[in-house]
Amino acid sequence: MMGKHRVRQHIVSQAYLKRFAQKNVNNSGANIAVYQKETDTLFISAVKRVAFEKNYYDITNKENTKYWEEHFATHIEPLYGNELTNIISSIMLSNSNENVLNPSQKFSLAMMIVFQIIRVPKFLKGRFQNGEVIFDETIRELIQLMPMEFISKDIEVLEDLNRERKNLIKDITIELIAQHDMLVRLAKYIENRTWLFYINNTEIPFVTSDNPVLMFNFVTNSINREDVGIGRDDTIVYYPLTSRILLELLPQNEDYKRFDNSIIVLGNEKLKFVKSLNTGQLLVSHKQVFMHPRYSFSKN
């Protein structure tokens, strides 16, 4: 068994959050401004001390309980480093008359977005709850099918399973959604959308959160999980990359495709749009909203 390392398991990449942070003078880390929803407080913290849950990805069906945490760190987290740096550079150096990202960059960013969607508590909690409903229904059906003479013996096995249900459901769910092939299939949905980048030149920066992929259903005007999804044609996806850059993913149709892989620069006349996106980050966040320390956060 592994030791008690990585008790704090980050639900948002630290490398991603550093795009909204300020490097320390001695280059020993980075600080970020944090709005804590529960206490309605704003404070400055080291990036490594935010957006985490204790032992959140621990599992019981492998010898190494930290297997998935280490798998994510090896196979996904590196994308948020040099690859994301190159993507941001491509966006900032592009002009409105050319494609912003090449196919390889789009795929890498799509993988980052998909991984971010499936790793946060708001998504996993829903999957765990669905799993518990299915599990409970299955147990009830099994009991109803059992001959009376076997119930007293087999019921003990079922009760043992029921006691371990949360661990079993968590193990199975994370195994299913964290497979590379699954992430690739989901990333294809994102690749096939219309990609529109915003450069924010307004006086208010983009903020992010511990659930940074904001999905909005433009038919129902809803951000509720039941109404949104990357595979739905009525969903728009927003993903801030830095305080100045945001990606908008639109449906791939005649109304939007002329914007694909292009840039729009936002001036102060678009302050209302920037504020609405920041409010969206607050609404969908798990516990915390983040911004560069030089900025103050307003819920208005």
NUKE-530734 format. One line per field, with one value per atom (N, C-alpha, C): x, y, z negated; atom name. Coordinates in steps of 0.001 Angstrom, whole numbers, padded with zeros to 6 digits, m for minus. Example, Ala and Ser with C-alpha at 12.3 -4.5 7.8 and 13.67 -1.06 7.14 Angstrom:
BEGIN
u = (013190,012300,013200,012850,013670,012900)
v = (m005690,m004500,m003300,m002250,m001060,000030)
w = (m007800,m007800,m007800,m007080,m007140,m007870)
atom = (N,CA,C,N,CA,C)
This chain:
BEGIN
u = (000841,000000,000881,000377,001115,000903,001782,001661,000538,000506,m000576,m000254,000467,000785,m000451,m000422,m001496,m002858,m002913,m004194,m005053,m004410,m005105,m005087,m006223,m006301,m007040,m006355,m006885,m007952,m009052,m010160,m010045,m009062,m008691,m007167,m006635,m005186,m004528,m003463,m002717,m002056,m001578,m000951,m001960,m003218,m004269,m004527,m004667,m004966,m003844,m002627,m001504,m001640,m002498,m002744,m003532,m004132,m004911,m004222,m002997,m002304,m001113,m000467,000714,001890,002973,004153,004794,005283,006015,007357,007869,009120,010260,010318,011399,011105,010007,009621,009352,008936,008680,007244,006443,005042,004249,002948,002086,000920,000454,m000683,m001868,m003056,m004284,m005323,m006172,m007265,m008420,m009003,m010037,m011282,m012420,m013696,m014308,m014522,m015094,m016599,m017381,m018831,m019464,m019084,m019749,m019638,m018462,m018229,m018326,m018514,m018615,m017386,m016209,m014957,m014016,m013143,m012137,m010763,m009850,m008527,m007511,m006239,m005148,m004583,m004344,m003843,m002839,m001967,m001104,m001981,m001661,m002446,m002547,m001479,m001468,m002433,m002960,m003843,m005316,m005654,m007049,m007513,m008844,m009466,m009037,m009178,m008856,m009914,m009979,m010793,m009891,m010022,m009158,m009524,m008522,m008658,m009834,m010124,m011355,m011364,m010208,m010147,m009642,m009555,m009114,m010086,m009548,m010362,m009986,m010819,m010569,m010333,m010525,m010407,m009031,m008051,m006662,m005763,m004621,m003702,m003267,m003045,m002669,m003935,m004330,m005561,m005464,m004236,m004012,m003797,m004216,m003938,m004413,m005670,m006221,m005631,m005331,m004675,m003321,m002580,m001280,m001428,m002468,m002740,m003043,m003883,m004204,m002944,m002129,m000918,000061,000069,001015,000506,m000781,m001299,m002083,m002641,m003480,m002873,m002382,m001872,m000801,000098,001121,000549,m000668,m001283,m001444,m001651,m001890,m000594,000542,001830,002227,003251,003766,002717,001869,000862,m000118,m000592,m001503,m000788,000476,001261,001336,001593,001665,000310,m000763,m002112,m002415,m002098,m002334,m001508,m000266,000587,m000001,m000512,m001105,m002311,m003104,m004282,m003870,m002918,m002519,m001795,m001140,m000379,m001186,m002392,m003208,m003900,m004356,m005224,m006563,m007527,m008898,m009081,m008049,m008187,m007586,m007179,m006574,m007113,m006970,m007350,m006444,m007041,m006283,m005437,m006049,m005350,m005281,m004201,m004111,m004855,m005115,m005896,m005323,m004005,m003388,m003662,m003567,m003837,m005301,m006195,m007621,m007914,m007290,m007533,m007011,m005824,m005260,m006161,m006645,m007514,m008855,m009354,m010593,m010428,m009277,m009010,m008969,m008357,m008305,m009712,m010546,m011902,m012722,m012657,m013397,m012949,m011637,m011112,m011574,m011591,m012046,m013514,m014325,m015759,m015994,m015273,m015577,m014886,m013930,m013183,m013780,m014712,m015197,m016309,m016438,m017461,m018880,m019232,m020607,m020970,m020019,m020272,m020252,m019206,m019064,m020168,m020584,m021653,m022914,m023241,m024413,m024272,m023067,m022828,m022928,m022368,m022430,m023877,m024665,m026065,m026860,m026631,m027296,m026907,m025627,m025147,m025805,m026023,m026659,m028109,m028805,m030197,m030248,m029378,m029347,m028958,m027985,m027525,m028667,m029359,m030447,m031579,m031908,m032960,m032557,m031284,m030788,m030865,m030473,m030536,m031976,m032914,m034325,m034840,m034478,m034916,m034326,m033058,m032433,m033143,m033479,m034178,m035541,m036229,m037546,m037451,m036338,m036165,m035689,m035168,m034601,m035682,m035463,m036347,m036253,m037330,m037386,m036308,m036000,m035049,m033616,m033342,m031980,m031811,m032933,m032845,m032016,m032232,m031531,m030023,m029567,m028135,m027566,m028241,m027710,m027932,m028884,m029149,m027942,m027130,m025939,m024925,m024828,m023926,m024397,m025711,m026269,m026080,m026214,m026021,m024571,m023629,m022214,m021969,m022596,m022467,m023042,m024170,m024826,m023968,m023269,m022404,m021241,m020812,m019687,m020140,m021427,m021974,m021305,m021035,m020429,m019050,m018247,m016918,m017011,m017923,m018083,m018505,m019468,m019977,m018896,m018166,m017087,m016005,m015605,m014578,m014992,m016213,m016703,m016857,m017413,m017664,m016375,m015399,m014137,m013410,m013481,m012851,m013445,m014755,m015437,m015106,m015159,m015020,m013573,m012644,m011250,m010430,m011022,m010291,m009950,m008762,m008302,m009250,m009720,m010617,m011914,m012412,m013626,m013386,m012249,m011921,m011781,m011180,m011004,m012362,m013271,m014598,m015347,m015260,m015920,m015269,m013952,m013242,m013679,m014085,m014542,m015774,m016656,m017831,m017413,m016365,m015894,m015186,m014364,m013664,m014627,m015781,m016736,m017649,m017395,m018171,m017511,m018175,m017603,m016782,m015515,m014596,m014448,m014802,m014688,m013926,m012860,m012037,m012317,m012346,m012519,m011237,m010777,m009691,m010328,m010142,m010812,m009946,m010321,m009635,m010474,m011459,m012280,m011563,m012153,m011558,m011806,m012615,m012914,m012356,m011569,m010981,m011972,m011666,m012391,m011940,m012879,m012538,m012775,m012269,m012515,m012948,m013111,m013610,m013137,m013622,m013293,m014247,m015017,m015820,m015848,m014683,m014507,m015185,m015620,m016281,m017762,m018139,m019505,m020328,m021420,m022293,m023667,m024171,m025408,m026351,m027577,m028595,m029333,m029131,m029706,m031185,m031735,m033175,m033946,m033451,m034121,m033521,m032427,m031720,m031312,m030713,m030402,m028937,m028356,m027023,m027103,m028311,m028497,m027980,m027404,m026786,m027761,m029048,m030047,m030296,m029949,m030258,m029053,m027862,m026665,m025833,m024980,m024081,m023331,m022093,m021270,m021793,m022642,m023202,m024532,m025016,m026325,m026177,m027044,m027010,m027530,m028193,m028724,m027841,m026587,m025664,m024499,m024201,m022992,m022026,m020753,m019741,m018765,m018464,m017501,m016368,m015138,m013981,m012919,m012731,m011688,m010302,m009385,m008015,m007061,m007328,m006575,m007545,m007036,m007860,m008290,m007609,m007892,m008455,m008366,m008761,m009853,m010880,m011962,m012342,m012606,m013076,m014577,m015294,m016720,m016916,m017620,m017901,m019374,m019630,m020985,m021374,m022665,m023089,m022497,m022255,m021721,m022883,m023352,m024443,m024212,m025118,m024941,m024871,m025531,m025552,m024200,m023451,m022236,m020938,m020966,m019722,m018781,m019320,m018451,m017510,m017820,m016962,m015883,m015922,m015075,m013589,m012931,m011484,m011062,m011879,m011586,m011580,m011271,m011119,m012039,m012612,m013331,m012694,m012371,m011781,m012899,m012911,m013947,m013427,m014150,m013858,m014863,m014780,m015654,m017134,m017438,m018852,m019439,m018566,m019005,m018852,m018801,m018644,m019769,m020976,m022119,m021927,m021379,m021110,m020067,m018986,m017933,m018479,m019265,m019848,m020789,m021538,m022474,m021721,m020586,m019780,m019167,m018705,m018141,m019207,m020415,m021524,m021828,m021749,m021947,m020929,m019664,m018638,m018981,m019497,m019902,m021036,m022011,m023188,m022855,m021959,m021668,m020522,m019821,m018665,m019060,m018112,m018309,m018221,m017078,m016885,m016186,m015358,m014466,m014450,m014260,m014038,m012653,m011933,m010545,m010310,m009354,m008962,m007544,m006934,m005599,m005661,m004643,m004666,m004832,m004470,m004579,m006030,m006937,m008334,m009164,m010176,m011154,m012376,m013101,m014240,m015555,m016441,m017773,m018817,m019746,m020817,m021852,m021741,m022671,m022189)
v = (m001202,000000,001258,002310,003559,004291,005265,006036,007052,007978,008953,010220,010036,011186,011630,012858,013411,013312,013644,013701,014790,015926,016994,016689,016324,015987,017102,017734,018922,018588,019344,019148,020102,020995,021863,021857,021795,021761,023002,022779,023914,024721,024027,024717,025629,025197,026035,027257,027060,028165,029203,028771,029713,030740,030442,031426,032626,032474,033547,034062,033629,033921,034850,035204,036069,035289,035187,034463,035182,034391,034969,035519,036494,037140,036136,035210,034224,033006,033085,032017,030695,030771,029555,029060,029764,029379,030551,030484,031554,031753,033002,033344,033747,033449,033734,034305,035195,035731,034740,034490,033465,034069,033857,034191,032897,032810,031626,031823,031020,031208,031046,030001,029656,030773,031414,032443,033861,033972,035276,036126,035513,036208,036155,037158,037241,037259,036411,036354,035896,036033,035612,034292,033353,032044,031535,030643,029917,029014,028918,028094,026653,026145,024747,024480,025544,025377,025620,025660,025885,024779,024717,023807,022355,021858,020453,019828,018513,017728,016632,016339,015332,013927,013239,011831,011606,012602,012559,011450,011156,010154,008798,008637,007350,006236,005055,003906,002705,001679,000478,m000762,m000664,m001857,m002036,m001234,m001417,m001367,m002011,m002053,m000646,000190,001576,002432,002878,003670,005002,005454,006731,006519,005378,005039,006122,006557,007501,008891,009293,010569,010590,009492,009416,009290,008589,008462,009833,010608,011955,012819,012737,013558,013228,011964,011519,011783,011529,011535,012791,013512,014655,015979,016040,017300,017958,017181,017836,018716,018429,019245,020694,020896,022240,023048,022423,023103,023733,023170,023746,023779,022754,022710,023873,024135,025254,026585,026664,027875,028164,027128,027296,027704,027129,027479,028941,029392,030789,031725,031343,032162,032251,031136,031127,032065,032063,032930,034399,034748,036144,036671,035775,036213,036141,035604,035458,036764,036844,037947,037378,038207,037751,037109,037177,036657,035276,034636,033317,032383,031068,030089,030228,030247,030521,029326,028148,026948,025912,025114,023998,022798,021762,020607,019952,019858,019232,020049,021374,022235,022152,022087,021988,020686,019596,018314,018353,018909,018985,019804,020940,021778,021098,020373,019615,018573,017913,016914,017575,018756,019469,019813,020266,020665,019465,018369,017158,016657,016599,016114,017006,018326,019242,019021,018742,018511,017296,016205,014947,014821,015690,015519,016268,017193,018052,017362,017720,017101,017228,018362,018531,017483,017100,016062,014674,014388,013056,012750,013754,013535,013037,013619,013173,011741,011390,010016,009032,009420,008543,008337,009398,009297,008408,008562,007689,006238,006027,004666,004046,004850,004335,003936,004719,004391,003055,002885,001642,000471,000695,m000355,m000809,000149,m000182,m000935,m000504,m001179,m002614,m002794,m004141,m005064,m004558,m005366,m005776,m004827,m005140,m006210,m006097,m007081,m008459,m008492,m009776,m010455,m009672,m010242,m010807,m010088,m010553,m011832,m012024,m013212,m014433,m014221,m015327,m016271,m017578,m018543,m018354,m018542,m018287,m019036,m020281,m021086,m020559,m019677,m019166,m017743,m017125,m015715,m015529,m016357,m016183,m016298,m017133,m017302,m016187,m015916,m014952,m013515,m013292,m011916,m011310,m012148,m011651,m011123,m011832,m011384,m010043,m009933,m008687,m007539,m007831,m006791,m006321,m007258,m006880,m005975,m006335,m005501,m004107,m004075,m002792,m001889,m002498,m001718,m001106,m001778,m001308,m000560,m000257,000285,001571,002495,003768,003563,002679,002415,001717,000757,000031,000967,001819,002747,003748,004258,005202,004549,003333,002607,002417,001960,001665,002948,003987,005236,005889,006022,006661,005818,004515,003625,003865,004029,004204,005537,006625,007939,008370,007713,008156,007426,006445,005731,006675,006512,007397,007370,006189,006088,006859,006840,007582,009086,009555,010970,011416,010562,010887,011003,010066,010111,011385,011755,012978,014214,014178,015315,015549,014503,014639,015542,015440,016311,017777,018056,019427,019880,019011,019357,019767,019125,019345,020551,021302,022517,023710,024848,026082,026742,026988,027550,029052,029823,031271,031762,032519,033024,034509,034897,036293,036804,037974,038678,039817,039779,040715,041949,043055,044329,045279,044740,045576,045816,046622,046922,045822,044827,043719,042421,041653,040422,039270,038230,036981,036329,035767,034969,033501,032632,031207,030645,029326,028747,027311,026654,025239,024333,024933,024206,025077,025252,026350,026203,024999,024839,025175,026351,026852,026447,025704,025271,025925,026466,027240,026758,026413,026014,027274,027646,028901,028785,027580,027401,027582,026948,027033,028117,028779,029777,029197,028016,027277,026839,026802,026236,024955,024472,023265,022044,021123,019935,019141,019155,018387,018972,020238,020917,021121,020768,021085,019827,019909,018806,019114,018636,018958,018297,017284,016627,017201,018239,018816,020028,020118,021240,022533,022448,023654,024151,023696,024083,024893,026006,026778,026559,026345,026079,027242,027707,028782,028272,028554,028090,029187,029881,030904,030265,030792,030268,031128,032430,033372,034499,035492,036647,037422,037211,037959,037101,035787,034911,033948,033830,032878,032181,030889,030104,029899,030184,029890,028789,027717,026588,026631,026847,026987,025774,025553,024465,024652,023548,023599,023649,024857,025013,026257,026512,027603,028967,029106,030391,030739,029721,029959,029603,028732,028158,029197,030364,031399,031975,031743,032207,031195,030007,028912,029257,029006,029172,030622,031555,032975,033702,035001,035816,037035,037370,038628,039377,040642,041476,042248,042185,042831,044128,045224,046496,046763,047915,048221,048246,048334,048276,046886,045900,044521,044131,045133,044846,043959,044186,043403,041920,041621,040238,039605,040331,039807,039576,040531,040385,039186,038943,037810,036483,036406,035183,034984,036055,035953,035540,036062,035654,034175,033726,032299,031436,031876,031125,031024,032110,032088,031092,031098,030244,028759,028394,026965,026466,027368,026959,026000,025181,024218,024944,025580,026321,027666,027757,028900,029491,030802,031534,032156,032201,032654,033794,034657,035751,036173,036970,037495,038409,038368,039180,040673,041165,042612,043075,042103,042464,042159,042942,042620,042013,041202,040489,041102,041319,041823,040849,040464,039550,040255,041542,042302,042440)
w = (000000,000000,000000,000616,000647,m000677,m000926,m002136,m002044,m002976,m003047,m002252,m001104,m000278,000488,000955,001770,001089,m000178,m000871,m000243,000076,000787,002284,002816,004229,004956,005897,006542,007563,007510,008452,009641,009580,010700,010766,011980,012143,011541,010748,010200,011319,012365,013493,014192,014278,014857,013976,012668,011764,011735,012007,012012,013132,014142,015212,014673,013502,012885,011626,011394,010141,010369,009281,009306,008740,009514,009057,007883,006939,005816,006302,005590,005991,006074,005134,005115,005987,006785,007720,007017,005744,004963,005105,005855,006012,006538,006381,006869,005916,005808,004969,005835,005340,006074,005112,005623,004809,004834,003657,003501,002876,003525,002896,002392,001071,000436,000287,001007,001032,m000342,m001048,m002308,m003339,m003386,m004400,m003835,m002516,m001844,m002158,m002006,m002306,m001105,m001031,000023,m000631,m000161,m000753,000293,m000032,000843,000321,001224,000817,001841,001406,002343,003207,004487,005400,004901,004335,003896,002743,002127,000969,001289,002574,002953,003905,004084,005061,004880,003668,003411,002507,002553,001629,001072,m000190,m000803,m000331,000209,000630,001587,002411,003202,004252,004837,005904,005404,004084,003537,003915,004175,004553,003708,003743,002942,003796,005123,005968,006587,006160,006594,005371,005481,004346,003953,004950,004706,004680,003513,003389,004119,004393,005084,006588,007105,008503,009467,009344,010310,010137,008911,008677,009399,009305,009958,011476,011917,013352,013951,013287,013767,013822,012776,012703,013830,014251,015284,016692,016932,018294,018685,017730,018064,017627,016406,015865,016739,017381,018220,019324,019784,020828,020383,019082,018558,018431,018727,018643,019965,020622,021863,022967,023032,024092,023959,022755,022553,022775,022387,022644,024139,024937,026395,026974,026436,026900,026615,025413,025040,025920,026204,027074,028476,028987,030325,030388,029325,029288,029274,028424,028280,029517,030271,031446,032736,032662,033857,034201,035462,035842,036274,036451,036706,038079,038930,040294,040478,039409,039540,038460,038715,037708,036494,035333,034112,033693,033627,033172,034290,034278,035216,034651,035449,034961,033714,033614,032437,031177,031290,030139,029719,030699,030381,029646,030093,029421,027985,027793,026434,025518,026012,025185,024939,025929,025738,024640,024613,023563,022191,022105,020824,020342,021263,020895,020435,021180,020813,019448,019253,017980,016839,017074,016032,015697,016707,016478,015600,015888,015191,013832,013526,012280,011099,011341,010252,009456,008165,007308,007832,008465,008936,009975,010810,011807,011166,010405,009820,008815,008057,007076,007758,008915,009663,010142,010617,011074,009905,008740,007569,007121,007124,006707,007661,008956,009927,009710,009407,009160,007943,006901,005690,005962,006772,007110,007850,008842,009610,008723,007844,006939,006028,005427,004501,005214,006422,007178,007508,007845,008168,006962,005800,004573,004270,004395,004133,005108,006357,007349,007070,006648,006328,005158,004140,002978,003389,004256,004711,005535,006217,007060,006282,005079,004311,003793,003915,003249,001735,001043,m000389,m001161,m000721,m001493,m001406,m000385,m000240,m000789,m001104,m001502,m002769,m003777,m005046,m004886,m003943,m003726,m002860,m001741,m000780,m001203,m002090,m002509,m003209,m003880,m004541,m003518,m002388,m001314,m000762,m000568,m000048,m001032,m002305,m003318,m003341,m003136,m003058,m001859,m000743,000461,000221,m000455,m000713,m001587,m002556,m003432,m002650,m001604,m000792,000456,000547,001783,002240,001309,001698,002324,001703,002258,003612,003727,004985,006115,005825,006839,007236,006262,006550,007393,007036,007793,009246,009451,010806,011621,011003,011716,012188,011289,011667,012715,012586,013582,014959,015035,016323,016980,016211,016821,017002,016315,016372,017429,018099,019137,020284,020846,021920,023115,023486,024642,024418,023187,022868,022983,022465,022551,024005,024840,026259,026948,026662,027291,026903,025632,025185,025798,025948,026541,027982,028683,030065,030148,029145,029126,029066,028297,028166,029438,030009,031249,032354,032393,033473,033258,032202,031975,032687,032636,033155,032053,032320,031332,031554,030536,030610,029377,029602,028504,028269,026994,026621,025959,026403,025732,024942,023640,022745,022504,023146,022919,022065,021363,020497,019173,018324,017022,015992,016352,015445,016044,015294,015833,015812,016568,016408,015101,014367,013184,013524,012667,012826,011476,011391,010148,009996,008945,008746,009534,010440,011426,012689,013340,014299,015652,016033,017325,017152,017612,017464,018680,018464,019550,019383,020493,020457,021560,021176,022142,022604,023885,024370,024727,024683,024914,023612,022542,021238,020342,020811,019994,018648,018706,017488,017471,016264,016069,015234,014974,014182,014925,014182,014772,015625,015273,016015,017412,017621,018879,019785,019334,020101,020356,021360,021687,022969,023071,024238,025501,025373,026544,026996,026312,026631,027543,028548,029478,028870,027719,027084,025941,025904,024844,025406,024752,025028,023865,024173,023156,023098,021887,021676,020791,021208,020430,020415,019278,019194,019144,019955,019984,019169,019154,018329,017955,017246,016902,018143,019263,020488,021623,021506,022618,022178,023001,022738,024039,023954,025090,024969,026050,026132,027165,026769,027658,028026,029311,029823,030651,030860,031747,033143,033822,035187,036166,036463,037420,038270,039173,040130,039446,038306,037618,037001,036612,035847,036558,037555,038071,038688,039088,039646,038578,037292,036211,035835,036428,035959,035987,034855,034702,034935,034454,034642,033301,033358,032154,032208,031055,030884,029718,029927,028879,028178,026860,026055,025450,025693,025043,023944,023312,022173,022525,023822,024215,023978,023728,023475,022004,021133,019700,019174,019644,019181,019492,020664,021057,020134,019869,018984,017580,017083,015742,015667,016746,016737,016685,017387,017345,015958,015346,013998,012984,013144,012276,012478,013723,014003,013291,013261,012537,011053,010495,009085,008862,009745,009571,009686,010606,010812,009946,009262,008469,007356,006973,005881,004536,004297,003050,003257,004320,004445,005859,005923,007170,007085,008234,008224,009217,008871,009739,009381,010256,009993,008767,007903,006683,006907,008101,008314,008471,008662,008878,007632,007394,006349,007018,006273,006860,006390,007324,006998,007464,006588,006964,007823,007958,008777,010216)
atom = (N,CA,C,N,CA,C,N,CA,C,N,CA,C,N,CA,C,N,CA,C,N,CA,C,N,CA,C,N,CA,C,N,CA,C,N,CA,C,N,CA,C,N,CA,C,N,CA,C,N,CA,C,N,CA,C,N,CA,C,N,CA,C,N,CA,C,N,CA,C,N,CA,C,N,CA,C,N,CA,C,N,CA,C,N,CA,C,N,CA,C,N,CA,C,N,CA,C,N,CA,C,N,CA,C,N,CA,C,N,CA,C,N,CA,C,N,CA,C,N,CA,C,N,CA,C,N,CA,C,N,CA,C,N,CA,C,N,CA,C,N,CA,C,N,CA,C,N,CA,C,N,CA,C,N,CA,C,N,CA,C,N,CA,C,N,CA,C,N,CA,C,N,CA,C,N,CA,C,N,CA,C,N,CA,C,N,CA,C,N,CA,C,N,CA,C,N,CA,C,N,CA,C,N,CA,C,N,CA,C,N,CA,C,N,CA,C,N,CA,C,N,CA,C,N,CA,C,N,CA,C,N,CA,C,N,CA,C,N,CA,C,N,CA,C,N,CA,C,N,CA,C,N,CA,C,N,CA,C,N,CA,C,N,CA,C,N,CA,C,N,CA,C,N,CA,C,N,CA,C,N,CA,C,N,CA,C,N,CA,C,N,CA,C,N,CA,C,N,CA,C,N,CA,C,N,CA,C,N,CA,C,N,CA,C,N,CA,C,N,CA,C,N,CA,C,N,CA,C,N,CA,C,N,CA,C,N,CA,C,N,CA,C,N,CA,C,N,CA,C,N,CA,C,N,CA,C,N,CA,C,N,CA,C,N,CA,C,N,CA,C,N,CA,C,N,CA,C,N,CA,C,N,CA,C,N,CA,C,N,CA,C,N,CA,C,N,CA,C,N,CA,C,N,CA,C,N,CA,C,N,CA,C,N,CA,C,N,CA,C,N,CA,C,N,CA,C,N,CA,C,N,CA,C,N,CA,C,N,CA,C,N,CA,C,N,CA,C,N,CA,C,N,CA,C,N,CA,C,N,CA,C,N,CA,C,N,CA,C,N,CA,C,N,CA,C,N,CA,C,N,CA,C,N,CA,C,N,CA,C,N,CA,C,N,CA,C,N,CA,C,N,CA,C,N,CA,C,N,CA,C,N,CA,C,N,CA,C,N,CA,C,N,CA,C,N,CA,C,N,CA,C,N,CA,C,N,CA,C,N,CA,C,N,CA,C,N,CA,C,N,CA,C,N,CA,C,N,CA,C,N,CA,C,N,CA,C,N,CA,C,N,CA,C,N,CA,C,N,CA,C,N,CA,C,N,CA,C,N,CA,C,N,CA,C,N,CA,C,N,CA,C,N,CA,C,N,CA,C,N,CA,C,N,CA,C,N,CA,C,N,CA,C,N,CA,C,N,CA,C,N,CA,C,N,CA,C,N,CA,C,N,CA,C,N,CA,C,N,CA,C,N,CA,C,N,CA,C,N,CA,C,N,CA,C,N,CA,C,N,CA,C,N,CA,C,N,CA,C,N,CA,C,N,CA,C,N,CA,C,N,CA,C,N,CA,C,N,CA,C,N,CA,C,N,CA,C,N,CA,C,N,CA,C,N,CA,C,N,CA,C,N,CA,C,N,CA,C,N,CA,C,N,CA,C,N,CA,C,N,CA,C,N,CA,C,N,CA,C,N,CA,C,N,CA,C,N,CA,C,N,CA,C,N,CA,C,N,CA,C,N,CA,C,N,CA,C,N,CA,C,N,CA,C,N,CA,C,N,CA,C,N,CA,C,N,CA,C,N,CA,C,N,CA,C,N,CA,C,N,CA,C,N,CA,C,N,CA,C,N,CA,C,N,CA,C,N,CA,C,N,CA,C,N,CA,C,N,CA,C,N,CA,C,N,CA,C,N,CA,C,N,CA,C,N,CA,C,N,CA,C,N,CA,C,N,CA,C,N,CA,C,N,CA,C,N,CA,C,N,CA,C,N,CA,C,N,CA,C,N,CA,C,N,CA,C,N,CA,C,N,CA,C,N,CA,C,N,CA,C,N,CA,C,N,CA,C,N,CA,C,N,CA,C,N,CA,C,N,CA,C,N,CA,C,N,CA,C,N,CA,C,N,CA,C,N,CA,C,N,CA,C,N,CA,C,N,CA,C,N,CA,C,N,CA,C,N,CA,C,N,CA,C,N,CA,C,N,CA,C,N,CA,C,N,CA,C,N,CA,C,N,CA,C,N,CA,C,N,CA,C,N,CA,C,N,CA,C,N,CA,C,N,CA,C,N,CA,C,N,CA,C,N,CA,C,N,CA,C,N,CA,C,N,CA,C,N,CA,C,N,CA,C,N,CA,C,N,CA,C)
